[in-house]
Amino acid sequence: MSSPSELTRPAPVAPPRAYVPDKTRLPEFTWRAIVLGMLFGLLFGAVSTYLGLRAGLTVSASIPIAVLTISIFKKLGRSSILENNLVQTTGSAGESIAAGVIFTLPAMIFLGFPLEYSRIFLLAMIGGWLGILFMIPLRRYLIVEEHGVLTYPEGTACADVLIAGERGGNFASRVFWGLGLGSLYKLMMNGLGFWRENADYQPRWLPGASFRADLTPEYLGVGYIIGPRTAGLLFAGGVLSWLVLAPAIKFFGAAFPGAIYPSTVPIARMSPDDIWAAYIRPIGAGAVAAAGLITLVRTLPTIIAAFRSGLRDLRGRQARRLSAAAPVRRERDLPLWLVLAGAGVLGLLTWAILALRYNPHGAWFSNLLSAGLVVLFSFFFVTVSSRIVGLIGTSSNPVSGMTIATLVLTCLLFVLAGWTGHLYSALALSVGGAVAIAAANAGATSQDLKTGFLVGATPWKQQVGLMIGVVASVLVVGYTVPFLNTAYASYHPDVIAMNRQAIPAAGAATALAGVSIQSRHYQLPAGVLPRTRQRNYWLLNAIGSRTLPDGKYLYDPARGQIRVHWIQGIGSEQVPAPQAQLMATIISGILEARLPWALILIGVFIVIAVELLGVRSLAFAVGAYLGLGTTATMFIGGVVRWLANRGQAAGSSSETGSGDLYASGLIASGAIFGLFAALIAYMKATGRWGPQALLYGPRILGHFSRNPWLALAVFAALGWSLYRFGRLPLPGGEKEAPHE
């Protein structure tokens, strides 16, 4: 059965004239464009990593970068539109690389492996470059010949911004207003402590339920940009999890005196957060996995058509090259031999990395197969991703579904081959991580090449800029993830009494199902356990154990006790990394047969019910998996957009509206200040600084600074400012009409 987009597929139309004609020579690949693009790649790579690990999604960075570039170059001296385009092309790689990384690679922590900078850097670079290389042979067919069929909404909107900036009109003021007010809001809230970051109400009349909202500018901005429908679906999933399922579990399970698997604590003693972590999260994992696979199946006609078209274009490319004259400037891609050679080198590099890092019992063939799967799946899903984003945009690109499919197929191959040891889970995740990054970056690359096609850029220069942007982005993304993990990690010695008999003897540790020994020589940081001389502990990792909750533990072999529960920063309340937890659940469930299948299947059938109602389930399922505080704030942002658009003429609200630019500033301010807060937490965690003197709010306002009504009032003022900007026209002219 064909998808609706295929049934109503419009005929290709003649490509439009580019803003810069082919014979016009303007500055394009300049040093200042490359340097500024790399700086934006570093900035938005870190910002998107933080936002993705917190909120579970990222937003396109191309338009904010284009707006800021136009403003900066106006201060430095006039620039060409092609330079501005190269800056946004290079810088936008930060967001796409971050999206692929945060979906997958933090799952290393949940699988019991250290989260190393070198591992993230290398896998992200390989996946990012594969996404660019495999997109190059498809560019002419998807971008040029399918013009009118594939609209590439973000790429077209970004071209509108660049062209409008060339003609006049200062858009950057809207972004800077959002950046300034959002930064002031975060400083007063997180830095000085004048009001709370969240509001939470747990009613006695509905035990187990929790009404909550994270009152942060970044979530508000994300909700505005994704719009009321998507934000509403996310919130609906959160309502089901936190206001329906959690109270039901509390109602039926509170009378049972013992713990019910997968929890190790009786339900009567569990808070709403405990219920979510033990029971709702597996249900949400099943829902997201099912929704991702359904989305992938629904797009199969598009996938097959895209794959066939890509192969057909590859076969015809050489014939056109031989029969035609030298290509004009706007048709010059990097040569095909470089694409093939680059893919081969990256495949060999993948094999070398896996062989050095994960080589269980000398099984070199598993590493070779894994490297081949990276190249094969990357080529397939790059083709899929590049076409899908042309139809529905980058924000709706089902990268999670592609990653789930990759992990399931890879794990099933491993099971058939009998490769079910612990190290094979890292191999499977490495395959899924590289493919996810390739698919995410291919979607962003397609949008950038569409922008370049419309403004008249040189493709090969954009492609080189993208590769440089990938290298710059992975430098900061590879550091941001372990940095956040360390910053928000915490040690809890108060779990000693509950787990004193969990490992009664040193040799019994390996006999516990779901518990593995990671290190026998872990040095406990000073101050965690006062008045103790024992500094050498075993580091244990629990996944799916019926004795210990998931996490890492420090075991004292001399006393035969677990002394400390070491909670990692990734997976904590501050940076929950929902997709990565899902990927770890899938891998450990297939390879190690440790899944609460009843809860997983409940999530699957919830998604089936939602699909039968005629609702696309992916956003709903993600909302069911996320915390209600996140989705509630995004929903408020979506409602603000709906209110701002009321009464406006049809087609007057677009991706380049004042509200979108202001919301982009809010997102950037929240994420940048969030990284600053993480830096403070990191310094406190490593014992370098404890800046308690900055908390002026409690000194001035006393207990009133913790009053949730104060926080809600200030947040309402921030929402009102977003509404006011959403009602304003763009400076220098009317809003651009959306491209259908």
Phi, psi and omega in degrees: 000131183280150176285160180302325181294330179280325180292328182253031187293119179285159178284147177301147177244163181296134180300144179284166174288134179290153180298320176256112181300160185297324184278351179280132179251116178234155175302135182222290183271077182253162181297319182291328177292317180293315182296314180295321177298320178295320178296318177294324176298319177296314183296306185285339172295314179292316181298314182292326177296313179298312182297317182294320179290331178276309189264345180083009177203162176234165177237154183300136182259356187298312184293312176302320179295317179299317180296313180294324180297314180302317181293315182295315181293333175294327177285328183272349187123154187299140177237167177269159178296332179288325174295314179302319180294321180294326178297311181293328177297312181293317184287330184292345178298334181300316182292316183291321177296316179300319180300314180294323182291310187291339177290335193229300195296329174299346177297344175306322181296314183291337178273356176095020179249151176291147180263095187264144179299315184298322181295314179296315182302310185291314181294323179292320179293318179297311180297318180297316180290323176298321178299324179284312185299315183286343176280334186301311180294341182269351190301310185297317182292310185286319187274318187263301187290332180263019178298132185098332174268312178255109187275336183047074191301315180293320179295320178292318178297321178295322176298320177301317180296314181297318181291318178296321177295327177292326181276348182117154183120118184262098179278336193295336181300325180295318179295317182292327174299313177298319180296317183290309181293321177296320179294319178297318179300311181294323179296313181294326184276302186273322184281315185254348174072035181283336174208167184287159177271345183213160174238134186219129178229117180249098188289142175287335181282355175216076183302138181095342181273159178209120172265122185207159175208135173271110191273065184244146181293329183293319178293322177299316179293320178298316179299321179296317184289319182283343173092164186294326184291308180296318178296323178294321178294319176300315181294323179299319176297320177295321178299317179300315184290312191268337184245355178238298186292314182298313175298324179296317178297319179295319183295313185276335186260349185295331182280347181280125188287332184261177178281144178248123181303140012270003178283156175249010181235140176302144184298327180301332181264005186265139173277169176304323178293322178295318179297319178298313184296321186274320190243317183289322182298315174298324176297315178297324178297316177297322179294314181295318179298315180294317180295321178296318179291322177297318178299320180294317179295320180299327181268009181303317177302318177295320180298312181297317179297319180295319182293316178296318181295321178297316178295320179296320179291324177298319180292324183275348184296315183293322178297318178295323180295322182284326185273338185261166175286179180302134184295149178286170186305317185285001179242010184270108174262169169298144186297151183296326180297327178290324177298311182294317179295318179297318179297320178295317179296318179294325176296316178295322179295321177299315179299317181296318180296314181294323180294325180283324185270318186230099181225071184295115176056035177069025183280076183295331183294325179296323178291321179294318177297319180298317178297319177296323178294324177301311181293315183296308181294325179297315179299317182295310185281339170296316177299316180295309184299318183297326179277320183297318181294337174291334180269317190235359177093161183294322184297334180259008181294120185282061180297323179300317179296319178297319180293317178300315179299318178299314182294318181297312180296317180297314181295322178295321175298319179296318179297317178299326180276355181082017181266087184236015178287173184297321182294335181290337176294324176291323176298313181298318180293325177298319177297310181297321180296312180297320180292319179299318179294319179297315181294317180296317181288329177296320178298314178294322178299319179298316178298318180295319180292329175293317176301314179298322179298320183285326181270348177095034181279169177265117187303315186294330177290321174297319182295320175294318177300321178297318179295320176296319178298324178298314181298315179297319184292316183292337176300316183271325179295318180297336178268325186296320183296306177294331177297313178295326179296318179287320185298321186254013175286153180211150177252134183233094177286351182287356177269006183299312185297322182290330187244020184300324185258010182295325179229087188290338180217157184301319183286345184280349184299320182285347182273347180284125178294132178085005179237127179234153179269120179269324181205143177258005184222059180266131179265115180288131178300148180296143176094348180287314176242099181297150175060033175239140179260347181285118182241355185249110185238161168271136177262116181253150176234127181248126174225117177070025179278147175272356181256320184239142170297154180303140178147188181251145184224148175254120186251129179266104183293335181291321181263348182069035184226151164277126185259329188218138169262115183261106181269121180288153177293316175289122185103353178279180180297327182288319180226080188289338179049062188297317181295321180297320176298322178297314181298320178296322179297317181296314184295309181294329179292321182278312186282328185243005175052047179233077177226139170282084192298329179298317179290320178301315183291330174300315177298321179299314184285335172297317179295319178299318178298318179296319178296322179294337175281356179088018181252131175294125198267350189296311179297320178299315182294319177298320177297323177294333182274328181282169174287149181296328179300322179290309185289329179295318180291322176297322179296321176299318176298320177295322178294321177299319178296318180298317178294319181294329183274350181295136177082355178272155181296147178303133179083006180272352177250130185216182180295342183252021178290163180299321180298322179294319180292318177297317178297323176299321176295321177298317180298313181297317182296315181297318182289320180296314179291329175298321176294323177296317177297322177295325177297318177298315178298323179296317180293324176292320181295327180267006176074022183265335184196143175227085190282062178289339183292345182280347186279078180280336183304305179298330179290322184274314186264348181066219182292342180296336179294341179261005181287124183295333181292327174296314179298318179295323180294316180293320178295323177298323177295321177295318177297323177297321178297323178294320177299316181296318178291326178296336179274347183278145172285161176295143177294135177088013178153181180282163176293149178286140177285145180293152180263118181271000000 
